[in-house]
Amino acid sequence: MKVTTIGTGYVGLVTGACLAEMGNHVVGLDVDPRKIETLNAGGLPIHEPGLLEIVQRNRAAGRLQFTTNVDAAVAHGTLLFIGVGTPPGEDGSADLQYVLAAARSIGERMTDYKVIVDKSTVPVGTADRVRETVAACLRERGVQVPFAVLSNPEFLKEGAAVEDFMRPDRIIVGGEDDQALMLLRALYAPFNRSQERLLVMDTRSAEFTKYAANAMLATRISFMNELAGLAERVGADIEAVRRGIGSDPRIGYQFLYPGVGYGGSCFPKDVKALVRTGREQGVELQLLQAVEAANEKQKRWMVEKLLARFGGALAGRHFALWGLAFKPNTDDMREAPALVVAEELLARGATLCAHDPVAMPEARRLLGERIAYADTPEAALPGADALLIVTEWKAFRSPDFDAIKAQLKRPLVFDGRNLYEPALMRQLGIEHVAVGRPAG
């Protein structure tokens, strides 16, 4: 099939590359010429494991092209996926200006039947607004061109987006147009060979499903972080509690890991947007408001622990920071807990030397040279008053503890992702502060 993806960020680029991998002819459109130049030069504008190989393979095969030419991109695709950003507005609502701009671009140029697919995370009712926008453009042009609008929200985890797309646990499609639904069924047929994963519903339910899913996962994280705080007070080990409740099949283990809070482009934004939607409808989503408040508090867990350990004064202290991205296997620092930790410590007169396997260029863009950067985890350690672990990269899971002890001023680790066992740390002679676990 001929497919156009509008936007070459996480959603649009992964969608386009993976669809090309299945034999479709895909054009990726972006208004940012730097992204297109990077892609056409054989690079990627984002870090996502496994994506570069798929992009390069399908570009070489002629199935995947990238352009800033809107006319050519709209003309190419029968299926046009809108995968642009929906950043949060000041009031927490999703900003739809890029989605609606994409819809206008389609409506101003389309000359034959198009299926417009909302792939971005959008509020309930966006498909209707996209439909109205395209229809208005056609009226202004004085032409009648058939089209349909479907909702097909993405469920891609950054750092595992290719795997999630190629082996989805579900494919949600919202729409009422039989011809459009038939085309999307055919497009996704290669991903359904072992079992049917495609769930069809109305557009509003599909849009709502995406927000509901992210809100549930965010709730699980904040729930565990709240319990971790209580576990510290009552002398329980939250990791033992996690295993105990996760063994219940009604609960499961996923997204039950306590830490220094969630970040990224999805959970914070989508929880805020759902709360905002509720208010617009006269419904106060009190649980999700608490989830958001708990997460903001949890991002300051490490700073509070440092203040308690160092007598409330951090001026002149120097810390090694491992992890800058909001999660492993990505360079995304949007809403990253590491940003809160860095800004709070800098404001209190501390200095930092940080290492992250892939996110340091992005950190430099956001933090500049206000902190130092190390090429390896070990290079961040010398002279630090403590080691702070904020992101659970695999490279941090089994470090050289003797080197950590030798290079820090004191053997002190603040483990914001519970990577290490307190008993082992005690045996090694390292003071270990973890989330919801007995002090080491």
N, C-alpha and C positions, 0 to 999 in steps of 0.2 A: 504493500500500500504506500501511497504518498502521504507523508506526515510532515508537518511543520511544528516545531516547538518554539514558542515565543518566550525568550529568557534563557540564558545559559548559566544560571546558578546551579545550586544543588538539584533542584527539582527538574528544571528544563534540560540540563545537560545529561543527567543520569537517565531521564526518560528517553531522550533522543538517542543516546548511545546504545541503550539496551534494546530499544525497538529496532535500530539499525542492525544490531547483532542478530536479530531474528529474520533478516532479509528485507525489511522495509527500507524505502528510500526516504531519508530524513534530511530536512534542512533546519538548522538551528539559527534562529534570528536573535540578535541582540542590538540595542541601540548604543551600547558602549563599544566603541571601536577598539579599545585596548583589549577587551576580552576576546573579540573576534581575531585580532592580530595574534594574540597568544595561542588561540586554538589552531589557527591556520599555520602557525609556525611549529606546531607539534607539541605544544605545552598545554597546561590546564590552568584556569584561573582559580581553582580550588584544589584542596588536598582531599582525595577520596581513594582509599585502597582499591586497586583493580580497575579503576576507571580509565587511566591513561592507556592501558593496553587495548581496551575495547575501542576507545576513540581512535587510536592510531590504526588499528586493524580495519575498522570500517571506513575511515577516510581513505586508506589505501585501496580498499575495494570499491570506492566510489559510491558507497551507500550513505555516507554522512558528510554533509557540507555545512559550512558556517558562513553567515553573511550579515551585513547591516542593511541590505537592500530589502526594504519592506515590501515593495511591489512584487519582487521575485518570490519572496518567502510566502506571501499570501496566495499568489497564483499557484505555487507548487502543491500545497497540501490540500487533500480532501478533508483530512483530520487535522485540526489546528489546536494544539495544546497550549493553554495559557499557563506558563509557569513562572510568572514574575513575582517580585517581592510584595508582601502585604505588611509593611512595618507598622508598629503600633503608633497611634496618634497620641497626643498629650492626654486625652481623656481615656486612653486604654483601648479605644475602638480600633479595628483593623483599617488601615488606610488603603482604599481601593483605587487610588488614582492611577496606578500602573495597570491594574486589571482592566479598568474601563478605557484607558488609553489604548490598550491592546485590542479591545473590542471595537473601538472606533477605527483603528487602523484596518481591521478586517472589513468592517461595514463600508468603509470608504473605497475599498478596492475589489471586493469579491464580485465575480461575474458568473460563477457557477455554484452548484450545491456544496455547502460546507457544513461540517460537523465541528462546532466549537466546543472544546472540552476544558472546563475549569479544573486545572490540576493544582493550582495554588490553594493554600489554606485560606478559605474565605468565609465570611459570616453567612448565616442562613438568609436566603433571599438574593444572594449575589447572582445566581444563574438568571433570575428574573431581570435583574438590572443589566446584565450583559445582553440578554435577549432584547430588552427595550433599547439599549444603546445601538446595537446593530440595526434594529428595525428603523430607528430614527435616521441613521445614516442612509439607509436605502431609500427612505421617503424623501430625504433632502436631494438625493441623486435622481429621484423620479423613476426608479427601477424596481422591479420585483424579482428577487433572487431567493430561491428556497434555502433555508438553513435550519439547523437545530442546535440547541445548547444542552450539553450534558455536564453533570458533575462527576468527577473521577478523582477524589482526593488522594494524595500520596500518603503512604505509610512507610517512609524511608527513614531509617536511623542513620544519622551522620556517622561515618566510620564503617558502616556496613550497608550502605545504600545500594550498591550493585547487587550484593547477595539478596537483599530484601526485594529488589525489583525482579530479579531473575527467578527467585523462588519465593513468591509471595504467599503469606498465610491467608490473605483474602484480597480480593479486588472489588472495591465498592464502586458501583456505577449508579448514578441517579439520572433519571430521565423518563420521558413518556413517548418519545418519537421512535416508532418501531424500526424504521430504516436506519436511524442513527445508532440505535442499540445493536442492531444486527452487525453494523460495521465495527463497532467496538468489541463485540463478541469475537468477531473474526480476527481483529487485531491482537486480542489477548489469548486466542486459542492456543498458541505455542506454550503459554505459561500454565495451561490447564490440562496438560496431557495425562497426568497421573490421577488427578481428581479435580472436580469442579470447584473453583475458588471464587468465581465471579458471583457477586450478590447484587441483584438489581432492585432498586427502590426508587421512590420519587426523589426529585432533586433536593428538596429541602431536608429530607431525612439523611441523604448522603452528606450534605454539607454539615449537618448537625453531628453526624457520626464521627467525623474527623475531630471536631472540637471535644466531643464527649470522650473519645479515646485518649487524647492528650491530657485532658483534665483528670481522668482517672489515674493515669500513670504519675502525673505530678502529685496527686493526692497520696498515692502510696509512698512516694519519696518523703513528702512532708510528714506523713503519719509516722514513718520510722524515725525521722529526725526528732520529732517531738518525743517519742518513746525513748530515744537514746538519751535525751536530756534527763528524763525521769530515771532511767536506769542508772545513770551516774550518781544520782542522789540516794537511791535505795540499795546500791551495791550489787546490782544485777549486771550481767554481761549481755549487751544488746545483740552480739553475734550469736550467742547461744539461743537467745529469744528468736532471732531471725530464722535460724534453722528449725526451731521448734514450731513456729507458726507456718513457715514455708512448706513444711512436710504435709500440711493439710492441703489436699488437692483442690479444695474450694478457694484457697488463697494462692498457693504457688510461691516460687522464689523470686520471680522477676520483679525488678524495681523495688526491692525491699532492702536495698543496701543503704545504711546510714552514711552520711558524709557531710560535706560543707555546703550542701545545697545544690539545686539544679540550675542550669543556665541554658545557653544556646538560643537558636532562632525560633524555637517552637513552643516549649512549655511556658516560659514566662509570658510571651506574647499571646498565646492562645487562651491561657487562663484569664488574663486581663480582658481579652476580647469577649469571652463568654460571660464574664461578670458584667461587662458593659452591655451586652445584648440583653441580659436579664433585667438590668435597670431600665433599659428602653422599653421593655415589655411589662414593667411594673413588678418584676420578680427579683427579690434580693437573694442571690446565691451565697448564703452565709458560709457554707462549707468551703467554697472555693475562695472566698475572701480570706478565710483563715489559712487555707493552703498557701496563698500568696504571701500573707504576713509571716507565716512560719518559715517560708523559704528565705525571705529577706533577712529575718533574724538569724537563720542558720548560716548565711554567708559570712556573718561576723563571729561565728563560733571560734575560729582560730585566733582572731584578734583578742577576744575576751580571754581565752586561755593564756595567751602571751602576757596580757596585762596582769592576770592573776599570778602567773609564774614569776614575773619580773617586778613585782611590787607596784604595778600601776604606772611605771615609767619606762618608755621604750626609746627615748631620745639617746642617740649615740650607739644603740644596739645595731648589729649587723646580722642579717639572716640569709640563709640559702633557701631558695624557693624552687621546688621541683614541680613542674606542671603549670602551664599557662592556659592552654585550651580548655574549653568548658567540659570536654570529655576526651578520652583517648581516640587516636586514629583520625583526628581532624585538626585543622589549623583555625577553626572557628572560635573566636573569643567573644562573641556576642553574649552579653549577660553572664560572662564567666565569673565564677567565684574568685578566681585569682585576681581579677581587676579590683574587686572590693578589698581583698586582703592587701594588695599592693598600695592602693590609694590610702587606706586607713593607716598602714604602717608608715608610709611617707609623711602623712599629715602629722604623725606623732614623733617625727624626727629620726626614724630608723632608716637604714639603708638595706638594699636587697641585691643579691646576685641570683639570677634565675636561669633555669634550663628547661627547655621543652623540645622534644624531638622534631617538631615541625612548625610550631606556632610562634617562634621568636620573630620572624619578619612581621607578622601581624601585631605582636606585642610592641615592637619598635614603632609601628605606625600609631598605636594607641597610647603608649606610655613614653615614647621617645627614649632619651638617654637618662631619664630620671632614675632608672634602675640599671644595673650592670647585667650583662648576659654572658653565659658560659657555654662553650661548645659541647661540653660533656657534663653529665650529672656530677661527676667527681670534681670538675673544675669550679663548680659553684660553692664548694664546701670550705675552702681554707679561710680560717679566721672568723667563721660565722658563730654566733651565739647559740644557734639552733638550726636544725633542718626542718623546713615546712613542706609537707607533701599535700598538694592540692588536686592533682590530676592523677588518675590511676593507670598511667602508662605501664605496659608490661615490663619495660626496661627498669622500672623502679621496684619491681616485686622482689627481686633477689639481689640486692646490692652487696658490695663488699663492706660489711659492717665494721671490720677492723679499720678500713680506710676512713669511714665516717667518724669513728671515735678518734682517730689520729688527727684528722684535719679540722674538726670543730673545736671551738674553745672549750666546750663542755659536751659530754655525750648526751645530747638532748634532741629528741625527735618529736615533732607535732604531726601526727599521722591523721590527716584529714580524710583519708579514704580507707582506714582500717586495713592497711596492707600487711601489717606485721602482727605476730602473736605476742601479746604482753608477756607471757611466760618466757619466750625465747629472748625477748629484749632484756628482761631482768637478768637472765642467765648471762647475757653478753655484757652486762654492766651499762646498758643504755637506758636513760630515763625516757619513758615512752608515754606520750599523751595521745589517746585515741578517742574516737567518738562513741560514747556510751559504753566504754570498757573500763575495767579496773586499771588504775594507774600503775605503770611499770617502773 
